[in-house]
Amino acid sequence: MKNADTSVTPKRHRPALTVAAMMAATVLSKVLGMLRSVFMASRYGTGVEVSAFNMASVVPLTFFDMLFAAAILGCFIPVYNSFRKSGDDASDEKRADGFACIFLNTVMLASGILAAAGMIFAPQIIAALGSGEYMGDETRALAVRLLRMMFPMIIFVGGAYTLVGVMQSKGRYMLPAMISSVSNGAVVIYLCFFDELLGDRGIYGLALTYVAAWIIQFLTLFIPLIRSGFKWRAALDFKNPELIRALKSAPPVMIGSWLAPVTLLSGTYFASAVNVAGNVTVLSNAYYIYTTVTGILTYSICNYVFPKLSRLSAGGDGESFARTVRGGLTASLAIVLPFTALLALLSGEGVCILYLRGAFTADAARATASALECLAFAMPAFAIVEVLSRVLYSKE
């Protein structure tokens, strides 16, 4: 009886250990991302360069989030996992990987077209976002140049998102959780050792480093997958029935995911419209802290349960599906609620510890803390939405 208990216990606790390890990897990534934000604040404060950079950097990823991010997660993972129900593991894996190749190539092609359009229309995009009087010609011109430099990174963003779905579906959670640590580390190294060497052109080096960071993330996933037997081929098949099935479910998923990125773009617009220098940077810093804390607490659970929900949905196991949903919601809220109170109460102290140095002033710190205090109360809703979105995606 004792032996039986010993064999069962590790299996029972394996999901919790996996989620804890993913959360630890996410914490490392977010800490490095926070260091990146701290070094940027210390180096550039809330001046013209960082205002232009924040405006330019938010556009490619927000456009990607609106058009592809949720569609990749919500459409790719359920279809990919639907292959795994015939009982022939080798055949299922081959068919699933074939679909993954076609989907990956399609996403990267679509992302490339979007990047080209973004580079062409960069002046119009920046003009639409930067409406305030303090957003002078110098800031707008710099933002346009930086936007054109950074838009191509979404090609590799699309590829990385797809490969994360492949790895998580294969039960490989740690590497996807750690890739941001590699890219954030590269940006931190640039800011510590190379930014000042470039002088006035340091902001351009930072933009190029952001692009390189996403290339690194893509390769960090792509190379191990190839070595583990993933058969990639440069093929496009727009008549593939699984691709058509995934694309048909994409529009409602995309529309349902627009609220957060549209809100961020709207916030950036109104921050630039209020004629107070540094508002865009204040919003960017507060939003980054909010998404960092909430992401650490929520995404590890979501990323763990989503492939499992997709398999259970495809297999018709309703009882296990419901139990997994309840567990995901309970775990998310149990973690998020205490941190909501802490972030609301300690926003001022946290912002000062992180940002109050160098060119970042006390007034900017107070404004950032006020914005963060408001955002903190959205954390429980964020967690619920993220879990329930995966539930609905898994049901296609």
Long-range contacts (C-beta under 8 A, 24 or more apart in sequence): 15-304, 18-173, 18-304, 19-300, 19-301, 19-304, 19-331, 21-173, 21-174, 21-177, 22-173, 22-174, 22-177, 22-300, 22-303, 22-304, 23-296, 23-297, 23-300, 25-174, 25-177, 25-178, 25-181, 26-177, 26-180, 26-295, 26-296, 26-299, 26-300, 27-296, 28-178, 28-181, 29-177, 29-178, 29-179, 29-180, 29-181, 29-184, 30-180, 30-292, 30-293, 30-295, 30-296, 32-180, 32-181, 32-184, 32-185, 32-188, 33-180, 33-184, 33-288, 33-292, 34-288, 34-289, 34-292, 34-354, 35-184, 35-188, 36-184, 36-187, 36-188, 36-191, 37-285, 37-288, 37-289, 37-354, 37-355, 38-354, 38-355, 38-357, 39-188, 39-191, 39-192, 40-191, 40-206, 41-281, 41-285, 41-354, 41-355, 41-357, 41-358, 41-359, 41-360, 42-355, 42-357, 42-358, 42-359, 42-360, 43-191, 43-195, 43-196, 43-202, 43-358, 43-359, 44-203, 44-359, 45-278, 45-281, 45-358, 45-359, 45-360, 45-361, 45-364, 46-277, 46-278, 46-281, 46-282, 46-359, 46-360, 46-361, 46-364, 47-278, 47-359, 48-136, 48-138, 48-139, 48-142, 49-142, 49-203, 50-203, 50-281, 51-135, 51-139, 51-143, 51-277, 51-278, 51-280, 51-281, 52-139, 52-140, 52-142, 52-143, 52-146, 52-203, 53-143, 53-146, 53-203, 53-206, 53-207, 54-268, 54-280, 54-281, 54-284, 55-126, 55-129, 55-130, 55-139, 55-143, 55-147, 55-268, 55-272, 55-280, 56-126, 56-143, 56-144, 56-146, 56-147, 56-150, 56-207, 57-146, 57-150, 57-207, 57-210, 58-264, 58-265, 58-268, 58-284, 59-118, 59-125, 59-126, 59-129, 59-147, 59-151, 59-265, 60-115, 60-118, 60-147, 60-150, 60-151, 60-153, 60-154, 60-157, 61-154, 61-157, 62-261, 62-264, 62-265, 63-114, 63-118, 63-154, 63-261, 64-111, 64-114, 64-154, 64-157, 64-158, 65-257, 65-260, 65-261, 66-254, 66-257, 66-258, 66-261, 66-262, 67-110, 67-114, 67-254, 68-107, 68-110, 68-111, 68-114, 68-154, 68-158, 68-161, 69-161, 69-257, 70-253, 70-254, 70-256, 70-257, 70-389, 71-250, 71-253, 71-254, 71-257, 72-107, 72-158, 72-161, 72-162, 72-165, 73-161, 73-165, 73-306, 73-390, 73-393, 74-249, 74-250, 74-253, 74-257, 74-389, 74-392, 74-393, 75-246, 75-247, 75-249, 75-250, 75-253, 75-393, 75-396, 76-100, 76-103, 76-162, 76-165, 76-246, 77-165, 77-168, 77-169, 77-306, 77-307, 77-310, 77-393, 77-394, 78-249, 78-310, 78-313, 78-314, 78-393, 78-394, 78-395, 78-396, 79-242, 79-245, 79-246, 79-396, 80-165, 80-166, 80-169, 80-310, 81-169, 81-307, 81-310, 81-311, 81-314, 82-310, 82-314, 84-311, 84-314, 85-311, 85-314, 85-315, 94-231, 96-169, 97-166, 97-230, 97-231, 98-231, 99-240, 99-242, 99-243, 100-162, 100-165, 100-166, 100-230, 101-231, 101-232, 101-233, 101-235, 102-235, 102-236, 102-237, 102-240, 102-242, 102-243, 103-162, 103-243, 103-246, 104-159, 104-162, 104-163, 104-232, 105-234, 105-235, 105-236, 106-236, 106-238, 106-243, 107-158, 107-159, 107-161, 107-162, 108-155, 108-158, 108-159, 109-236, 110-158, 111-154, 111-155, 111-157, 111-158, 111-159, 112-152, 112-155, 114-151, 114-154, 115-151, 115-152, 115-153, 115-154, 115-155, 118-147, 118-151, 118-154, 119-147, 119-148, 119-151, 119-152, 122-147, 122-148, 122-151, 128-269, 129-265, 129-268, 129-269, 129-272, 130-272, 131-269, 131-272, 131-273, 132-272, 132-273, 132-274, 132-275, 132-279, 133-275, 134-272, 134-275, 134-276, 134-277, 135-272, 142-203, 145-204, 146-203, 146-204, 146-207, 149-204, 149-207, 149-208, 149-211, 150-207, 150-210, 150-211, 152-211, 153-210, 153-211, 153-214, 153-215, 156-214, 156-215, 156-217, 156-218, 157-214, 159-218, 159-222, 160-214, 160-217, 160-218, 160-221, 163-218, 163-221, 163-222, 163-225, 164-221, 166-225, 166-230, 167-221, 167-225, 168-303, 168-306, 168-307, 169-307, 169-310, 171-307, 173-303, 173-304, 175-220, 175-221, 175-224, 176-221, 176-303, 177-300, 177-303, 179-216, 179-217, 179-220, 179-221, 180-217, 182-213, 182-216, 182-217, 182-220, 183-213, 183-214, 183-216, 183-217, 184-213, 186-212, 186-213, 186-216, 187-213, 249-396, 253-393, 256-389, 257-389, 278-364, 278-367, 279-367, 281-364, 282-364, 282-367, 282-368, 282-371, 283-371, 285-351, 285-355, 285-368, 286-351, 286-368, 286-369, 286-371, 286-372, 286-375, 287-371, 287-375, 289-350, 289-351, 289-354, 289-372, 290-343, 290-372, 290-375, 290-376, 290-378, 290-379, 293-339, 293-343, 293-379, 294-336, 294-379, 294-382, 294-383, 297-332, 297-335, 297-336, 297-339, 297-379, 297-383, 298-332, 298-335, 298-336, 298-382, 298-383, 298-386, 298-387, 299-386, 301-328, 301-331, 301-332, 301-335, 301-387, 302-328, 302-332, 302-386, 302-387, 302-390, 305-387, 305-390, 306-390, 306-393, 306-394, 309-390, 309-391, 309-394, 310-393, 310-394, 312-394, 313-394, 313-395, 313-396, 321-394, 325-387, 325-391, 328-387, 328-390, 329-384, 329-387, 329-388, 332-383, 332-384, 332-386, 332-387, 333-380, 333-383, 333-384, 335-383, 336-379, 336-380, 336-382, 336-383, 337-380, 339-379, 340-376, 340-377, 340-379, 340-380, 343-372, 343-373, 343-376, 343-379, 344-373, 344-376, 344-377, 347-372, 347-373, 347-376, 348-373
